[in-house]
Amino acid sequence: MKAILQRVTFAEVKVDGNTVGKIDNGFLILLGVAEGDTEKEADALSSKIATLRVFTDENDKMNLSLADIDGEVLVISNFTLYADCSHGRRPNFMKAAKPDIAEPLYEYFCKKMLDYGVRKAEKGIFGADMKVSLLNDGPVTIDIDTRDLKY
């Protein structure tokens, strides 16, 4: 499972011109689910993200977590995080989990963010053509892959 985190002061996702998710201070999370991922990976990743200290404290040091700032998350499913561009000019996405596996894990991940104390977890619509707007704060952008986590 992979996540691209962007620390934001605002993020919004629209489908067919209608807002389906919107947050203020927190993380925009692009979430990719790989073949073979399970709830174990979703647990580890959601726990890591919920407790990651990358929000600034009163001394302007990255020392606070989502819970510390009463932060929110907007989670966007994104199979293209598993693009393989090693051959030719058209990426393949064979490493991404099929929708029947990915969607339940995406939903589970969103629920786990709430379980780990995140105040609000907004979502896009799985599999939809989404338009995402954000104001990156910092900018702070972090790539987390569960294959690299020690859990």
C-alpha positions as CSV (number, residue, x, y, z in Angstrom):
1,M,0.0,0.0,0.0
2,K,1.3,3.4,-0.9
3,A,0.3,6.9,0.2
4,I,1.4,10.3,-1.0
5,L,0.7,12.8,1.8
6,Q,0.4,16.5,1.1
7,R,0.2,18.8,4.1
8,V,-2.6,21.2,3.2
9,T,-4.5,24.1,4.5
10,F,-7.3,23.3,2.1
11,A,-8.3,20.4,-0.2
12,E,-11.4,19.5,-2.1
13,V,-12.5,16.8,-4.5
14,K,-15.2,17.1,-7.1
15,V,-17.0,14.6,-9.2
16,D,-19.1,15.8,-12.2
17,G,-18.7,19.4,-10.8
18,N,-20.1,18.5,-7.4
19,T,-18.0,18.7,-4.2
20,V,-17.9,15.2,-2.6
21,G,-15.1,15.8,0.0
22,K,-13.6,18.9,1.5
23,I,-11.1,19.6,4.4
24,D,-9.2,22.4,5.9
25,N,-6.0,21.8,7.9
26,G,-4.6,18.3,7.5
27,F,-3.5,15.9,4.8
28,L,-4.6,15.2,1.3
29,I,-3.8,11.5,0.9
30,L,-3.5,9.8,-2.5
31,L,-3.8,6.1,-1.6
32,G,-2.8,3.2,-3.8
33,V,-3.5,-0.5,-3.0
34,A,-1.3,-3.2,-4.4
35,E,-1.9,-6.8,-5.3
36,G,-1.5,-8.7,-2.1
37,D,-2.3,-5.9,0.3
38,T,-4.4,-6.7,3.3
39,E,-5.9,-5.0,6.4
40,K,-2.5,-5.5,8.0
41,E,-1.0,-2.9,5.6
42,A,-3.9,-0.6,6.0
43,D,-3.6,-0.7,9.8
44,A,0.2,0.0,9.6
45,L,-0.2,2.9,7.1
46,S,-3.1,4.6,8.8
47,S,-1.4,4.4,12.2
48,K,1.8,5.9,10.7
49,I,-0.1,8.7,9.0
50,A,-2.2,9.5,12.1
51,T,0.8,9.9,14.3
52,L,3.3,11.4,11.9
53,R,4.7,14.6,13.4
54,V,5.0,17.0,10.4
55,F,2.8,19.9,11.5
56,T,4.5,23.0,13.0
57,D,4.4,23.8,16.7
58,E,4.7,27.3,18.3
59,N,8.5,27.3,17.6
60,D,7.9,26.6,13.8
61,K,9.3,23.0,14.2
62,M,7.6,20.0,12.6
63,N,6.6,18.4,15.8
64,L,2.8,17.9,15.8
65,S,0.6,15.1,14.5
66,L,-2.9,15.3,13.0
67,A,-4.4,14.7,16.5
68,D,-2.4,17.5,18.0
69,I,-3.8,20.0,15.5
70,D,-7.3,18.5,15.3
71,G,-6.5,17.8,11.7
72,E,-8.5,16.3,8.9
73,V,-7.8,14.0,5.9
74,L,-9.1,13.8,2.4
75,V,-8.3,10.3,1.0
76,I,-8.3,9.8,-2.8
77,S,-8.0,6.3,-4.2
78,N,-5.2,6.3,-6.8
79,F,-4.2,3.1,-8.6
80,T,-1.8,5.1,-10.8
81,L,0.6,5.1,-7.8
82,Y,1.5,1.6,-9.0
83,A,2.3,2.6,-12.5
84,D,5.2,0.7,-14.1
85,C,6.9,2.9,-16.6
86,S,9.9,0.7,-17.1
87,H,9.0,-0.4,-20.6
88,G,7.7,1.6,-23.6
89,R,5.7,4.8,-23.3
90,R,2.4,3.6,-21.8
91,P,2.5,2.6,-18.2
92,N,1.0,-0.6,-17.0
93,F,-0.8,-1.0,-13.7
94,M,-0.5,-4.7,-13.1
95,K,0.8,-4.2,-9.6
96,A,-2.3,-2.3,-8.5
97,A,-5.0,-4.4,-6.8
98,K,-8.2,-5.1,-8.7
99,P,-11.2,-2.9,-7.6
100,D,-12.9,-5.8,-5.8
101,I,-9.9,-5.9,-3.4
102,A,-8.8,-2.3,-3.5
103,E,-12.1,-0.6,-2.7
104,P,-12.8,-2.5,0.6
105,L,-9.2,-1.8,1.7
106,Y,-9.6,1.9,0.8
107,E,-12.8,2.1,2.8
108,Y,-11.1,0.2,5.7
109,F,-8.2,2.6,5.6
110,C,-10.5,5.6,5.9
111,K,-12.3,4.1,8.8
112,K,-9.0,3.3,10.5
113,M,-7.9,7.0,10.2
114,L,-11.0,7.8,12.4
115,D,-10.2,5.0,14.8
116,Y,-6.7,6.4,15.2
117,G,-8.1,9.8,16.3
118,V,-8.3,11.8,13.2
119,R,-11.3,14.1,13.6
120,K,-12.6,14.0,10.0
121,A,-11.9,11.6,7.1
122,E,-13.4,12.8,3.8
123,K,-13.2,10.7,0.7
124,G,-13.5,10.9,-3.0
125,I,-15.5,8.3,-5.0
126,F,-13.7,5.1,-5.7
127,G,-13.1,4.6,-9.4
128,A,-14.6,8.0,-10.4
129,D,-13.0,10.7,-12.5
130,M,-12.2,13.2,-9.8
131,K,-10.9,16.8,-9.8
132,V,-8.8,17.5,-6.8
133,S,-7.9,21.0,-5.6
134,L,-5.5,21.8,-2.8
135,L,-3.3,24.4,-1.2
136,N,-0.1,22.6,-0.2
137,D,1.3,23.9,3.1
138,G,5.1,24.2,3.2
139,P,5.2,22.5,0.7
140,V,5.3,19.3,2.6
141,T,4.8,16.2,0.5
142,I,5.7,12.7,1.8
143,D,5.7,9.3,0.1
144,I,5.0,6.3,2.3
145,D,5.1,2.7,1.1
146,T,4.2,-0.1,3.6
147,R,7.0,-2.2,2.1
148,D,9.4,0.2,3.7
149,L,7.7,0.3,7.2
150,K,8.9,-1.7,10.1
151,Y,5.8,-3.1,11.8
